[in-house]
Amino acid sequence: MTTESDARDELIDLAADFYDQFAAGSIPEMTLPTRTKSNIEYDEESGVWTYGDRTSTRSANSVRGARKLLKAAYTIEFLANQLDDDRSSTLRELYYLSESWDNDEAQFNSQDESNDLVEDLEIVTGVTREDFHMRPEESGAKVMGPLLLREQTNRGEREIHCQLDVGQGGYQIPNNPDTIEFLDNDAEFVLCVETGGMRDRLVENGFDEAHDALVVHLGGQPARATRRLTKRFRDELDLPVVVFTDGDPWSYRIYGSVAYGSIKSAHLSKYLATPEARFIGIQPEDIVEYDLPSDPLSDSDINALESELEDPRFQTDYWEEQIELQLDIGKKSEQQSLASRGLDFVTDTYLPERLGEMGVI
């Protein structure tokens, strides 16, 4: 775990490097991996997305490049001071805070610009934004299950049991889950669930208690904190991880981001991705087997599925068979479509049968 002092030192070292380049009579620059799809490689050994060897340079030899380095310098100063004061801020706040900086050229034109710069600083320093005390907006992701943990809060440490000490909503995942210490657990596996509606169905039906499951709400495309905590469950508690999503190409990519990482956060794949995670459904074959209510595939769905057939993450016999079946039947279904067989079908039949087939229970 990176300490506040380590994070601050990395920032100051980067600023010092700019100064040393000035002092040596050189035009200051900062070298980064090229952050384009063409420079993303699938690492077969680790099973995650990583950046390739191509790099790009932020250099002050142009007005545009000089502005980027100026904004980086101001942001470094802000983050270092924030760490000194033991404060935190959101990515959105950083964008607005820049309007108070004394140099108009250092101010951000959009939040995308400030977000990208924070990611640049992560890549160059090797420190995550969480360790810079930078927070995204709340993701609302929750955990429910037989886990006792200790977390650090602004008011000191507190111990929480993620079933006994929380309401139906569960334990809310903090921005930086590395501040959590796992104390005890009786969990058998982790079930990551795409939608809030399905998560609520599982909790209401007592699925977490009946099967000693840690139910993690992904909240759609999962936030970094959610993916990081899921990886910690796998690595530190040695728990199998399964991912339960809708049956459409966009949801398969949600599974892919949990298991293999995403292109946008390729520099953090080893920190966020859980290559051992397995997909539990909704499968295209489920749509056929259970005659689930469905919608026709749109043109964009078809294009996405065809793209996934070329995606290294989905080039397995299982995925090729499922995707080709879905293209053949021309249908997609939501998790909640299982309710057509009754509200208890998902917890009493579907998930136990699938988990048994996968050898998880």
C-alpha positions as a Python dict, from the first residue, in 0.01 Angstrom:
ca = {
    (1, 'M'): (0, 0, 0),
    (2, 'T'): (140, 340, -100),
    (3, 'T'): (170, 585, 190),
    (4, 'E'): (76, 951, 166),
    (5, 'S'): (445, 1036, 200),
    (6, 'D'): (539, 802, -87),
    (7, 'A'): (267, 949, -310),
    (8, 'R'): (379, 1304, -235),
    (9, 'D'): (745, 1215, -297),
    (10, 'E'): (660, 1076, -641),
    (11, 'L'): (481, 1399, -732),
    (12, 'I'): (766, 1616, -607),
    (13, 'D'): (1019, 1402, -795),
    (14, 'L'): (824, 1460, -1115),
    (15, 'A'): (818, 1835, -1059),
    (16, 'A'): (1191, 1826, -975),
    (17, 'D'): (1254, 1648, -1305),
    (18, 'F'): (1088, 1940, -1488),
    (19, 'Y'): (1312, 2183, -1296),
    (20, 'D'): (1627, 1981, -1369),
    (21, 'Q'): (1548, 1987, -1740),
    (22, 'F'): (1509, 2365, -1723),
    (23, 'A'): (1836, 2399, -1531),
    (24, 'A'): (2020, 2189, -1787),
    (25, 'G'): (1898, 2417, -2065),
    (26, 'S'): (1666, 2151, -2207),
    (27, 'I'): (1307, 2195, -2314),
    (28, 'P'): (1108, 2013, -2043),
    (29, 'E'): (907, 1710, -2147),
    (30, 'M'): (717, 1415, -2004),
    (31, 'T'): (708, 1075, -2176),
    (32, 'L'): (402, 850, -2151),
    (33, 'P'): (274, 531, -2311),
    (34, 'T'): (60, 614, -2613),
    (35, 'R'): (-295, 587, -2482),
    (36, 'T'): (-467, 459, -2794),
    (37, 'K'): (-640, 131, -2874),
    (38, 'S'): (-359, 42, -3114),
    (39, 'N'): (-110, 49, -2824),
    (40, 'I'): (-310, -182, -2598),
    (41, 'E'): (-191, -540, -2580),
    (42, 'Y'): (-353, -845, -2427),
    (43, 'D'): (-96, -1007, -2201),
    (44, 'E'): (-155, -1380, -2237),
    (45, 'E'): (56, -1463, -1932),
    (46, 'S'): (-126, -1235, -1687),
    (47, 'G'): (-459, -1237, -1874),
    (48, 'V'): (-506, -859, -1862),
    (49, 'W'): (-481, -555, -2089),
    (50, 'T'): (-153, -361, -2074),
    (51, 'Y'): (7, -76, -2267),
    (52, 'G'): (248, -163, -2545),
    (53, 'D'): (592, -14, -2619),
    (54, 'R'): (480, 294, -2813),
    (55, 'T'): (522, 624, -2630),
    (56, 'S'): (429, 987, -2681),
    (57, 'T'): (591, 1299, -2541),
    (58, 'R'): (440, 1604, -2376),
    (59, 'S'): (696, 1871, -2464),
    (60, 'A'): (711, 2245, -2406),
    (61, 'N'): (851, 2297, -2756),
    (62, 'S'): (501, 2395, -2873),
    (63, 'V'): (237, 2621, -2722),
    (64, 'R'): (0, 2326, -2685),
    (65, 'G'): (265, 2111, -2518),
    (66, 'A'): (373, 2395, -2289),
    (67, 'R'): (13, 2439, -2173),
    (68, 'K'): (-14, 2068, -2090),
    (69, 'L'): (303, 2078, -1879),
    (70, 'L'): (189, 2399, -1711),
    (71, 'K'): (-139, 2233, -1615),
    (72, 'A'): (54, 1930, -1492),
    (73, 'A'): (273, 2150, -1271),
    (74, 'Y'): (-26, 2325, -1116),
    (75, 'T'): (-201, 1993, -1060),
    (76, 'I'): (110, 1844, -899),
    (77, 'E'): (126, 2139, -660),
    (78, 'F'): (-243, 2104, -574),
    (79, 'L'): (-216, 1729, -511),
    (80, 'A'): (101, 1764, -302),
    (81, 'N'): (-63, 2031, -86),
    (82, 'Q'): (-374, 1816, -55),
    (83, 'L'): (-163, 1528, 77),
    (84, 'D'): (18, 1762, 318),
    (85, 'D'): (-316, 1877, 458),
    (86, 'D'): (-460, 1521, 466),
    (87, 'R'): (-755, 1635, 257),
    (88, 'S'): (-927, 1481, -43),
    (89, 'S'): (-1125, 1603, -342),
    (90, 'T'): (-1324, 1465, -632),
    (91, 'L'): (-1228, 1464, -995),
    (92, 'R'): (-1515, 1704, -1056),
    (93, 'E'): (-1388, 1941, -787),
    (94, 'L'): (-1041, 1949, -941),
    (95, 'Y'): (-1191, 2071, -1267),
    (96, 'Y'): (-1373, 2357, -1090),
    (97, 'L'): (-1084, 2433, -855),
    (98, 'S'): (-860, 2510, -1151),
    (99, 'E'): (-1075, 2819, -1220),
    (100, 'S'): (-925, 2974, -906),
    (101, 'W'): (-564, 2922, -1019),
    (102, 'D'): (-375, 3246, -1081),
    (103, 'N'): (-272, 3156, -1436),
    (104, 'D'): (-555, 3136, -1688),
    (105, 'E'): (-347, 2908, -1911),
    (106, 'A'): (-331, 2648, -1631),
    (107, 'Q'): (-709, 2619, -1603),
    (108, 'F'): (-887, 2318, -1752),
    (109, 'N'): (-1124, 2357, -2045),
    (110, 'S'): (-1327, 2045, -1956),
    (111, 'Q'): (-1345, 1772, -1696),
    (112, 'D'): (-1224, 1521, -1953),
    (113, 'E'): (-903, 1723, -1975),
    (114, 'S'): (-847, 1721, -1598),
    (115, 'N'): (-939, 1351, -1575),
    (116, 'D'): (-688, 1266, -1848),
    (117, 'L'): (-415, 1463, -1671),
    (118, 'V'): (-472, 1278, -1345),
    (119, 'E'): (-441, 952, -1539),
    (120, 'D'): (-116, 1082, -1693),
    (121, 'L'): (20, 1147, -1344),
    (122, 'E'): (-83, 797, -1236),
    (123, 'I'): (108, 645, -1526),
    (124, 'V'): (424, 854, -1485),
    (125, 'T'): (448, 822, -1106),
    (126, 'G'): (316, 470, -1068),
    (127, 'V'): (80, 597, -797),
    (128, 'T'): (-297, 557, -819),
    (129, 'R'): (-529, 855, -798),
    (130, 'E'): (-678, 705, -480),
    (131, 'D'): (-336, 746, -317),
    (132, 'F'): (-337, 1109, -433),
    (133, 'H'): (-666, 1138, -235),
    (134, 'M'): (-861, 1193, -557),
    (135, 'R'): (-1214, 1051, -557),
    (136, 'P'): (-1463, 993, -839),
    (137, 'E'): (-1826, 1077, -778),
    (138, 'E'): (-1999, 814, -565),
    (139, 'S'): (-2060, 488, -752),
    (140, 'G'): (-2311, 355, -499),
    (141, 'A'): (-2170, 1, -526),
    (142, 'K'): (-2240, -220, -224),
    (143, 'V'): (-2138, -553, -72),
    (144, 'M'): (-2362, -792, 122),
    (145, 'G'): (-2228, -1112, 274),
    (146, 'P'): (-2052, -1293, 560),
    (147, 'L'): (-1746, -1070, 594),
    (148, 'L'): (-1609, -883, 896),
    (149, 'L'): (-1381, -594, 805),
    (150, 'R'): (-1210, -296, 956),
    (151, 'E'): (-1208, 32, 765),
    (152, 'Q'): (-1032, 362, 815),
    (153, 'T'): (-1262, 663, 840),
    (154, 'N'): (-1217, 1031, 917),
    (155, 'R'): (-1328, 946, 1270),
    (156, 'G'): (-1090, 657, 1317),
    (157, 'E'): (-1120, 282, 1266),
    (158, 'R'): (-1446, 90, 1279),
    (159, 'E'): (-1536, -276, 1243),
    (160, 'I'): (-1830, -372, 1023),
    (161, 'H'): (-1992, -705, 947),
    (162, 'C'): (-2134, -688, 595),
    (163, 'Q'): (-2450, -875, 696),
    (164, 'L'): (-2505, -816, 1066),
    (165, 'D'): (-2412, -447, 1084),
    (166, 'V'): (-2577, -318, 767),
    (167, 'G'): (-2930, -276, 636),
    (168, 'Q'): (-3075, -418, 317),
    (169, 'G'): (-2856, -175, 123),
    (170, 'G'): (-2536, -348, 234),
    (171, 'Y'): (-2187, -210, 296),
    (172, 'Q'): (-2094, 77, 66),
    (173, 'I'): (-1758, 30, -102),
    (174, 'P'): (-1524, 321, -18),
    (175, 'N'): (-1330, 514, -278),
    (176, 'N'): (-1004, 346, -177),
    (177, 'P'): (-1072, -16, -75),
    (178, 'D'): (-706, -65, 14),
    (179, 'T'): (-791, 109, 342),
    (180, 'I'): (-1005, -196, 432),
    (181, 'E'): (-862, -478, 643),
    (182, 'F'): (-1031, -817, 619),
    (183, 'L'): (-1072, -960, 970),
    (184, 'D'): (-1286, -1272, 927),
    (185, 'N'): (-1520, -1428, 673),
    (186, 'D'): (-1735, -1734, 610),
    (187, 'A'): (-1776, -1670, 238),
    (188, 'E'): (-1754, -1946, -21),
    (189, 'F'): (-1751, -1729, -335),
    (190, 'V'): (-1807, -1378, -473),
    (191, 'L'): (-2104, -1304, -698),
    (192, 'C'): (-2070, -976, -889),
    (193, 'V'): (-2410, -854, -1011),
    (194, 'E'): (-2463, -595, -1283),
    (195, 'T'): (-2798, -442, -1191),
    (196, 'G'): (-2936, -300, -869),
    (197, 'G'): (-3270, -471, -923),
    (198, 'M'): (-3113, -816, -938),
    (199, 'R'): (-2886, -740, -644),
    (200, 'D'): (-3192, -643, -438),
    (201, 'R'): (-3373, -964, -544),
    (202, 'L'): (-3081, -1178, -427),
    (203, 'V'): (-3059, -1000, -92),
    (204, 'E'): (-3435, -1006, -34),
    (205, 'N'): (-3439, -1379, -106),
    (206, 'G'): (-3148, -1436, 135),
    (207, 'F'): (-2914, -1572, -132),
    (208, 'D'): (-2606, -1438, 47),
    (209, 'E'): (-2701, -1621, 368),
    (210, 'A'): (-2817, -1943, 205),
    (211, 'H'): (-2498, -1985, 1),
    (212, 'D'): (-2239, -1789, 206),
    (213, 'A'): (-2191, -1554, -86),
    (214, 'L'): (-2039, -1209, -103),
    (215, 'V'): (-2282, -1029, -334),
    (216, 'V'): (-2112, -731, -500),
    (217, 'H'): (-2326, -479, -687),
    (218, 'L'): (-2134, -364, -993),
    (219, 'G'): (-2369, -76, -1074),
    (220, 'G'): (-2336, -118, -1449),
    (221, 'Q'): (-1983, -56, -1575),
    (222, 'P'): (-1801, -105, -1244),
    (223, 'A'): (-1602, 170, -1077),
    (224, 'R'): (-1235, 119, -1008),
    (225, 'A'): (-1299, 75, -635),
    (226, 'T'): (-1545, -208, -707),
    (227, 'R'): (-1299, -387, -934),
    (228, 'R'): (-1017, -337, -685),
    (229, 'L'): (-1217, -483, -396),
    (230, 'T'): (-1325, -778, -612),
    (231, 'K'): (-961, -849, -695),
    (232, 'R'): (-870, -833, -326),
    (233, 'F'): (-1145, -1084, -246),
    (234, 'R'): (-990, -1322, -498),
    (235, 'D'): (-624, -1266, -415),
    (236, 'E'): (-637, -1230, -37),
    (237, 'L'): (-937, -1444, 59),
    (238, 'D'): (-887, -1701, -220),
    (239, 'L'): (-1254, -1684, -319),
    (240, 'P'): (-1390, -1785, -660),
    (241, 'V'): (-1541, -1488, -846),
    (242, 'V'): (-1837, -1515, -1083),
    (243, 'V'): (-2000, -1232, -1276),
    (244, 'F'): (-2376, -1216, -1336),
    (245, 'T'): (-2493, -967, -1601),
    (246, 'D'): (-2762, -911, -1861),
    (247, 'G'): (-2737, -1116, -2178),
    (248, 'D'): (-2616, -856, -2426),
    (249, 'P'): (-2278, -755, -2575),
    (250, 'W'): (-2243, -447, -2355),
    (251, 'S'): (-2286, -658, -2043),
    (252, 'Y'): (-2027, -907, -2167),
    (253, 'R'): (-1788, -612, -2175),
    (254, 'I'): (-1875, -541, -1811),
    (255, 'Y'): (-1762, -894, -1737),
    (256, 'G'): (-1451, -831, -1947),
    (257, 'S'): (-1360, -521, -1747),
    (258, 'V'): (-1383, -718, -1421),
    (259, 'A'): (-1184, -1014, -1553),
    (260, 'Y'): (-931, -860, -1792),
    (261, 'G'): (-933, -486, -1732),
    (262, 'S'): (-1037, -205, -1962),
    (263, 'I'): (-853, -15, -2231),
    (264, 'K'): (-895, 313, -2043),
    (265, 'S'): (-729, 179, -1727),
    (266, 'A'): (-472, -50, -1888),
    (267, 'H'): (-198, 101, -1672),
    (268, 'L'): (-378, -41, -1366),
    (269, 'S'): (-484, -382, -1497),
    (270, 'K'): (-265, -575, -1254),
    (271, 'Y'): (-419, -372, -973),
    (272, 'L'): (-783, -391, -1085),
    (273, 'A'): (-841, -698, -1303),
    (274, 'T'): (-937, -1046, -1181),
    (275, 'P'): (-846, -1286, -1464),
    (276, 'E'): (-985, -1583, -1269),
    (277, 'A'): (-1337, -1432, -1272),
    (278, 'R'): (-1589, -1645, -1463),
    (279, 'F'): (-1909, -1552, -1642),
    (280, 'I'): (-2224, -1709, -1504),
    (281, 'G'): (-2496, -1551, -1720),
    (282, 'I'): (-2730, -1449, -1867),
    (283, 'Q'): (-2600, -1674, -2145),
    (284, 'P'): (-2747, -1679, -2495),
    (285, 'E'): (-2817, -2048, -2442),
    (286, 'D'): (-3026, -1950, -2136),
    (287, 'I'): (-3247, -1736, -2359),
    (288, 'V'): (-3320, -2046, -2566),
    (289, 'E'): (-3334, -2304, -2284),
    (290, 'Y'): (-3567, -2104, -2059),
    (291, 'D'): (-3751, -1925, -2340),
    (292, 'L'): (-3677, -1595, -2166),
    (293, 'P'): (-3857, -1273, -2259),
    (294, 'S'): (-3623, -1094, -2496),
    (295, 'D'): (-3568, -804, -2730),
    (296, 'P'): (-3432, -820, -3085),
    (297, 'L'): (-3067, -734, -3135),
    (298, 'S'): (-3014, -385, -3272),
    (299, 'D'): (-2760, -307, -3544),
    (300, 'S'): (-2523, -172, -3279),
    (301, 'D'): (-2567, -494, -3075),
    (302, 'I'): (-2479, -702, -3380),
    (303, 'N'): (-2173, -490, -3456),
    (304, 'A'): (-2061, -518, -3093),
    (305, 'L'): (-2099, -896, -3093),
    (306, 'E'): (-1905, -929, -3416),
    (307, 'S'): (-1634, -707, -3268),
    (308, 'E'): (-1619, -929, -2960),
    (309, 'L'): (-1551, -1230, -3180),
    (310, 'E'): (-1226, -1052, -3274),
    (311, 'D'): (-1153, -942, -2916),
    (312, 'P'): (-874, -1149, -2750),
    (313, 'R'): (-1075, -1149, -2425),
    (314, 'F'): (-1354, -1346, -2589),
    (315, 'Q'): (-1157, -1576, -2817),
    (316, 'T'): (-1236, -1898, -2633),
    (317, 'D'): (-1450, -2191, -2741),
    (318, 'Y'): (-1714, -2096, -2482),
    (319, 'W'): (-1749, -1733, -2590),
    (320, 'E'): (-1733, -1804, -2962),
    (321, 'E'): (-2013, -2061, -2922),
    (322, 'Q'): (-2230, -1827, -2714),
    (323, 'I'): (-2179, -1520, -2933),
    (324, 'E'): (-2244, -1710, -3254),
    (325, 'L'): (-2560, -1854, -3097),
    (326, 'Q'): (-2677, -1506, -3002),
    (327, 'L'): (-2618, -1375, -3352),
    (328, 'D'): (-2812, -1674, -3484),
    (329, 'I'): (-3118, -1627, -3259),
    (330, 'G'): (-3101, -1246, -3286),
    (331, 'K'): (-3213, -1191, -2925),
    (332, 'K'): (-3092, -1040, -2596),
    (333, 'S'): (-3238, -1066, -2245),
    (334, 'E'): (-3204, -889, -1910),
    (335, 'Q'): (-3128, -1051, -1575),
    (336, 'Q'): (-3477, -968, -1454),
    (337, 'S'): (-3627, -1172, -1738),
    (338, 'L'): (-3572, -1477, -1515),
    (339, 'A'): (-3867, -1346, -1311),
    (340, 'S'): (-4094, -1476, -1586),
    (341, 'R'): (-4050, -1812, -1411),
    (342, 'G'): (-4121, -1670, -1067),
    (343, 'L'): (-3947, -1435, -825),
    (344, 'D'): (-3759, -1720, -657),
    (345, 'F'): (-3642, -1892, -975),
    (346, 'V'): (-3310, -1705, -991),
    (347, 'T'): (-3212, -1789, -633),
    (348, 'D'): (-3369, -2133, -599),
    (349, 'T'): (-3294, -2276, -943),
    (350, 'Y'): (-3093, -2075, -1194),
    (351, 'L'): (-2794, -1964, -987),
    (352, 'P'): (-2758, -2285, -781),
    (353, 'E'): (-2767, -2496, -1098),
    (354, 'R'): (-2516, -2277, -1280),
    (355, 'L'): (-2286, -2254, -977),
    (356, 'G'): (-2302, -2632, -943),
    (357, 'E'): (-2214, -2681, -1312),
    (358, 'M'): (-1914, -2449, -1265),
    (359, 'G'): (-1798, -2635, -955),
    (360, 'V'): (-1833, -2327, -734),
    (361, 'I'): (-2083, -2489, -494),
}
